[in-house]
Amino acid sequence: MTIKFYKYQGTGNDFVMIDNRDLNIDKTDLSVARTLCDRKFGIGADGLILIESHPELDFEMIYFNADGTQSFCGNGSRCAVAFAHELGMIQNSTKFMAIDGIHDAKITEDRVELKMADNPSFEEQENFFFIHTGSPHYIEYRNNVSEMRLVSEAQKIRYNERFNKEGTNVNYVEKLSDNSLKMRTYERGVEDETLSCGTGATAVALSGSAKFDLASPVSINVPGGELEIKFNKTTEKDFTDIWLIGPADKVFEGEITF
């Protein structure tokens, strides 16, 4: 089968995008995502995104991690919005379906703004936070996160007794300034460090608000660039009107036979 694909990235989180309104891609065949996302034998990406029609909304985003598992993806959603705009499906604002429900989004100049779900589940322990922003995130604050061996450290959390079965993303965070945090992320489904994680940046910003009383907006420095999180804090651990904001750019397009 030969298909046309597009490659997008949002602060280094990269995705293979396919217009699947004709339903040519079999969503039950998880090997498709693994094949296309393979960086040695495929196109190479952190995830695969299919754009499909929806009976009531502008479109539906079907997201697969690089290993074929499914979850919600914040940066992937922002790239999906940019892709739907390129396809002519939307103008500068949209309402679409993802695995965790309906999302609003808008395109403003060179950024895509994505509305996240209100009041994500929020757990604060002595040494870490565990926040679910569409995907689960373990968050631990450290010094000098740029120098740590992230993968080996994160795997101790990812595969421990609590998280091994369902899996979790693991984020190590450092406070930079009054409203800025540095973050590195190990993503489940990719099973490696990624240059950015949108749901992770959202969770980290909310943890920073709880831990340091950071005011909205919070800037999140990731290896692939910078994301901004806006939110309304209603209580210490309750947040509404949460927006994930950052660039979403097309890298190239092509055809692949597989």
N, C-alpha and C positions, 0 to 999 in steps of 0.2 A: 504494500500500500504506500502511495506517495501522498504526502500532505504538505500544505503550506503552514509554516509556523512563523511566529514573531518572538523575538527575545527582548524582554524588558528587564530593567533593574530599578530598584528603589534603595538608595544609599548602599548599594553593593549586594543587596538581597536580590538574586536574579531568578527569572522565571521564563519557562517556555510557555508561550501563549498560543492557543488555537481557537479559531472561530468554529465552534461545533454546533452551529444552529441547524446544520443538516444532519446531525447525530451520526456522523460517520465513525467517530471514535467510540469504541465500546468502553463505557465507564466501569464495567465489571472486570475488565482485563487489567489487573494491576501491573502487569509486566510492561504496559505501554509507558507509564510514568517512569518506571525504573530504567527502561531503555532510553527514553528521550533525555532524562536528567543525568545519565551517566557521563562523566566528564572525560572519559577516555574513549568510549565507544559510541556515544550519542552526541547530542547537542551540548549538554552540560548545563545544569541549573540546580537551584535549591528546591524547586518545585515545578509542577505542571499545572496550568490553569486552562480550563475549558470555559468558553463563553457560550451560553445557550439562551434560547428564548424563554420568557416566562409569561404565563397567561395574564398576569396583572401588573407586574413590575417591568422596569426597563430591560432587565436581563437577569440571568442567574449565573453565579460564579461557582464552578466546581473545582475544588482545589485538592491536589495530591502532593504530599511530601515526596522527596526524592526516592524514598523506599516504597512508595505506593500507598502508604497509609494516608488517611484524611484528617484534616483539622481545619480550624479557621486560621487565616493568615492575614495580618494587618497590612504589611507592605505588599503582599500579593494582591490584596483587595484594591489598594491604591493603584497598582499597576493595571489591574483589570479595568478600573474606571478609565484610565488613560487609553487603554486598548479599545474599550467600547466607544470612546470618543473618536478615535481614529477610524473605527469601522462605520461611523456615522449613526450609531445607535442612540447616542445621547448628545446633549449640548454641554452646558457647563455645570449642570446639576443633575443628580440622578438618585433613584431609589432602586436598590437591587437586593436579590436574595443570596445569602451565603449559608454555609452549613449551620451557623448558630442563629440564623434569623435574618430579618430585614435590616439593611444599613442605608443611611443617607450619605451622600458624598458630594463634593463640589470641586471644580477646578478653578483655581485662582492664580493667574499668571503662570509661573513655572512650578507650582505646587499642587498636589492633590490632597484635599482634606477629607478624612474619613471619620464618620461618627461611630464610636464604639458603643457597646451595650452599657446601660446604666448599672450602677451598684454591683460591680463584679465581686465574687466571693473573695474574702480578705481574711487572711490568717497572719497574725504577728506572733512570733516566738522570740525567745531571748536572743537567738543568734541568726535568725532568718525570717523572711516573709514568704508566704505562699499565696499568690494571687492568680485568679483565673480570669483572663481578659479575652475569652474565646479560645485560648490555649493555656495550659497550666504553666506557671512560672515560679520556680524557686529563686529567691533573691537574697544574696549575702553581700554585706558591705565589707570591703577590704581596702587596704592601702596599696598603691602602686599596682593596679590591676594590669597595666601594660606589660609588666615584667613577669607575671605569674604563668605557670604552665597550665593553661586553662583546660585543655582536653582531659588530661589525667586527673586534675582536681574535680572537674565537673562530673566525670564518669563515676566517681565515688558516690555522688549524690544521685545521678541518673539511675544507677543500678543498685541502689541500696534497698533494704527490705521494704521501706515505705513506698518508694516510687517505681520500683522495677516493673511491676505488672502493667500499670497504666502509662508510665513514662512521664517525664517532666522536662521542660526546658530549664536550663540552669544559667543564671545571670550573676556575674560578679560586678559590683558597682563601687565607684569611688566618687566622693563629693568634690567637685571642682570649685564651685563658687556658690553664691547665695541661691541661684536658680539654675544651676547647671550640674549635671551628673555625667560621669563617664561609665560606659557599660560595655562588657563583652559577654557574648552569649554562646552557649552550647545548645544546639537545637536537636530535640528528639526528631526522628524521621529523617534527618540529615546525618545525625550521629557524628557531628563534628562542629567546630566553631564556624559561625557564619559572620559575614561582615556587618549584618544588621538584622534586627528582628522587631517588627512593628508592634506585635502584641507584647513583646518583652519590654520595649521602650515605654509602652503605656503602663504596664505593671510597675516598672521601675519608677516612673514619675509619681505614681500614686503612693508607692512606698516612701519616696522621698518627702512627699507632702506629710505623711503620717510621722515619719522619723524626725524630719528637720523643720516641719511646718513650712515647706516651700510653697510659694504662691504660684498660681497659674499666670502665664504659661511656664512650663519647665522645659529647658533645653536638654536633650539627651545626645551626648557625643558618642558615636559608635565608630568602629574602624572604617566603615564605608561613608561616613559623613555626619550629618546632624539631622535629628528629628525634633519636632516641637510637639508638646502635649498640652492641650488646653482642657480645663475641667472646672466644674463647680463642686466645691467641697461642702457637703451638707452636715456631716458629722466627721469624727476623726477617721472613720473607716468606710464612709459612704460617699460615693461620688456620682454625679450625673453630668450630662452634657459634655461627655468626654470626646475629644477630637484628636486624632493622630494626623500629623501634618508633615509633609516632606515632598521631595522630588520623586517623580516616576517617569523614567525616560526609556524610549525605544533604543535598543542597541543595534539590532539588524533584523532582517527577515530573510527567509529562504524556503527551500523545499527539502524534505528528507524522505527517503524510502526505507521502510523497515518491515 
